[in-house]
Amino acid sequence: MPFIAISLVVLAAWAAHFLWAKRQKKRALLSAPLSVRQRRIVSKYVPITNRLPKKFRARFEGQVRLFLDQIEFHGYGGLRVTETMRLSIAAQAALLTAGNDLWYKSLRTVLLYPDAFQSRQSYNHGYVVTERNEVRLGESWGRGPVVLSWAHAQEGAFNDRSGRNVVFHEFAHQLDDLSGA
């Protein structure tokens, strides 16, 4: 009996330490600025960030760092994911949350294709199920990954006045999923 009690105390202490360490790491990431090199990349590849009000800048940079720590990026179709790609997508995603307390809590993965990609879709029409491949620029799966065309993610980041930003669009779905909207 004492062995079980001691084991439970040790397990509880370990769990408490793990949660404390996780919170400390998150606080550290959120309070640290981007490096000069990272700022230059974000400024160049996501120019809309240059217009971010100063009062949101520190929070934004911390959220970019948190995003980079939390999210794994995987390239498909021969795409090799670079730091520039990661920073560009993280910065765009963080712009959606810089002025509020929303966060991508359940998101862990971003999948990148070099360009538009095909996705298998199923449609139910009564008892008939139709499946077909559709060309996509992006997808957001509830509690799952975000899938993006890098070419279109880049285009939306560079041309912030076009009204077509696949990163904003797909990450807005992720935020909607938090509230069930």
WOCOR-V954030 format. One record per residue. N is the residue number from 1. RES is the residue in three letters. PSI is psi in whole degrees, -180 to 180 (* if undefined). BURIAL is 1 if it has 9 or more other C-alpha atoms within 8 Angstrom, else 0. D_LAST is the distance of its C-alpha to the last C-alpha in Angstrom with 1 decimal. Layout:
N;RES;PSI;BURIAL;D_LAST  N;RES;PSI;BURIAL;D_LAST
This chain:
1;MET;-45;0;49.2  2;PRO;-33;0;49.5  3;PHE;-42;0;48.3  4;ILE;-44;0;45.0  5;ALA;-44;0;44.6  6;ILE;-41;0;45.3  7;SER;-42;0;43.0  8;LEU;-40;0;40.1  9;VAL;-44;0;41.0  10;VAL;-44;0;41.1  11;LEU;-44;0;37.8  12;ALA;-41;0;36.1  13;ALA;-42;0;37.8  14;TRP;-44;0;36.6  15;ALA;-43;0;32.9  16;ALA;-43;0;33.2  17;HIS;-42;0;34.8  18;PHE;-47;0;32.2  19;LEU;-40;0;29.3  20;TRP;-46;0;31.4  21;ALA;-38;0;32.2  22;LYS;-44;0;28.6  23;ARG;-40;0;27.8  24;GLN;-42;0;30.9  25;LYS;-43;0;30.1  26;LYS;-45;1;26.7  27;ARG;-43;0;28.4  28;ALA;-43;0;31.1  29;LEU;-43;1;28.9  30;LEU;-25;1;26.9  31;SER;-9;1;30.2  32;ALA;138;1;32.1  33;PRO;166;1;32.3  34;LEU;156;1;32.3  35;SER;165;0;35.8  36;VAL;-43;0;37.6  37;ARG;-45;0;37.3  38;GLN;-41;1;33.6  39;ARG;-42;1;33.3  40;ARG;-43;0;35.5  41;ILE;-49;1;33.4  42;VAL;-45;1;30.1  43;SER;-41;1;32.0  44;LYS;-43;0;33.5  45;TYR;-15;1;30.6  46;VAL;72;1;27.7  47;PRO;-21;1;29.7  48;ILE;-25;1;26.9  49;THR;-21;1;27.1  50;ASN;-18;0;30.5  51;ARG;5;0;29.1  52;LEU;128;0;26.9  53;PRO;144;0;28.3  54;LYS;-35;0;30.6  55;LYS;-19;0;28.8  56;PHE;-10;1;25.8  57;ARG;-49;1;28.1  58;ALA;-44;1;28.9  59;ARG;-44;1;25.3  60;PHE;-49;1;24.3  61;GLU;-39;1;27.3  62;GLY;-39;1;26.5  63;GLN;-34;1;23.0  64;VAL;-46;1;24.5  65;ARG;-42;1;27.0  66;LEU;-43;1;24.5  67;PHE;-47;1;22.4  68;LEU;-33;1;25.8  69;ASP;-36;0;26.7  70;GLN;-33;0;23.6  71;ILE;134;1;22.9  72;GLU;139;1;25.3  73;PHE;136;1;25.9  74;HIS;131;1;27.6  75;GLY;143;1;29.3  76;TYR;166;1;29.8  77;GLY;31;0;32.1  78;GLY;2;0;34.8  79;LEU;129;1;32.7  80;ARG;118;0;33.8  81;VAL;131;1;31.2  82;THR;169;0;32.8  83;GLU;-37;0;32.2  84;THR;-44;1;31.6  85;MET;-47;1;28.7  86;ARG;-46;1;27.2  87;LEU;-41;1;27.7  88;SER;-48;1;26.4  89;ILE;-42;1;23.0  90;ALA;-42;1;22.8  91;ALA;-43;1;23.6  92;GLN;-42;1;21.1  93;ALA;-40;1;18.3  94;ALA;-28;1;19.7  95;LEU;-33;1;19.9  96;LEU;-17;1;16.1  97;THR;1;1;16.5  98;ALA;-28;1;20.1  99;GLY;15;0;19.5  100;ASN;-177;0;17.0  101;ASP;10;0;16.6  102;LEU;150;0;13.7  103;TRP;157;0;15.0  104;TYR;68;0;14.6  105;LYS;-39;0;15.8  106;SER;-5;0;15.6  107;LEU;133;1;16.6  108;ARG;-16;1;20.3  109;THR;138;1;21.2  110;VAL;127;1;21.4  111;LEU;130;1;23.4  112;LEU;131;1;25.4  113;TYR;153;1;27.3  114;PRO;-34;1;30.0  115;ASP;-165;1;28.7  116;ALA;149;1;26.6  117;PHE;164;1;26.3  118;GLN;140;0;26.1  119;SER;133;0;23.4  120;ARG;124;0;24.0  121;GLN;143;0;21.6  122;SER;137;0;21.9  123;TYR;131;0;21.3  124;ASN;128;0;22.0  125;HIS;85;0;24.1  126;GLY;-120;0;25.3  127;TYR;0;0;27.7  128;VAL;129;0;27.9  129;VAL;125;1;25.9  130;THR;132;0;26.3  131;GLU;142;0;26.0  132;ARG;158;0;26.7  133;ASN;137;0;26.5  134;GLU;145;0;24.5  135;VAL;130;0;25.1  136;ARG;152;1;22.2  137;LEU;-22;1;21.9  138;GLY;160;1;19.0  139;GLU;149;1;16.5  140;SER;122;1;13.7  141;TRP;128;0;13.6  142;GLY;127;0;11.1  143;ARG;24;0;13.4  144;GLY;-162;1;16.0  145;PRO;164;1;17.8  146;VAL;134;1;17.2  147;VAL;129;1;19.9  148;LEU;149;1;21.5  149;SER;120;1;24.6  150;TRP;-40;1;26.7  151;ALA;-41;1;28.5  152;HIS;-30;1;25.4  153;ALA;-41;1;23.9  154;GLN;-44;1;27.3  155;GLU;-45;1;27.5  156;GLY;-35;1;24.3  157;ALA;-40;1;25.5  158;PHE;-37;1;28.9  159;ASN;79;0;28.0  160;ASP;-3;1;25.4  161;ARG;-1;0;26.3  162;SER;-22;0;25.5  163;GLY;7;0;21.8  164;ARG;97;0;21.3  165;ASN;105;1;20.2  166;VAL;-31;1;18.9  167;VAL;-49;1;18.4  168;PHE;-45;1;16.2  169;HIS;-51;0;14.2  170;GLU;-36;1;13.8  171;PHE;-25;1;13.3  172;ALA;-37;1;10.6  173;HIS;-42;1;8.7  174;GLN;-43;1;10.0  175;LEU;-38;1;8.7  176;ASP;-39;1;5.0  177;ASP;-24;1;6.0  178;LEU;-35;0;7.7  179;SER;-2;0;5.4  180;GLY;12;0;3.8  181;ALA;*;0;0.0
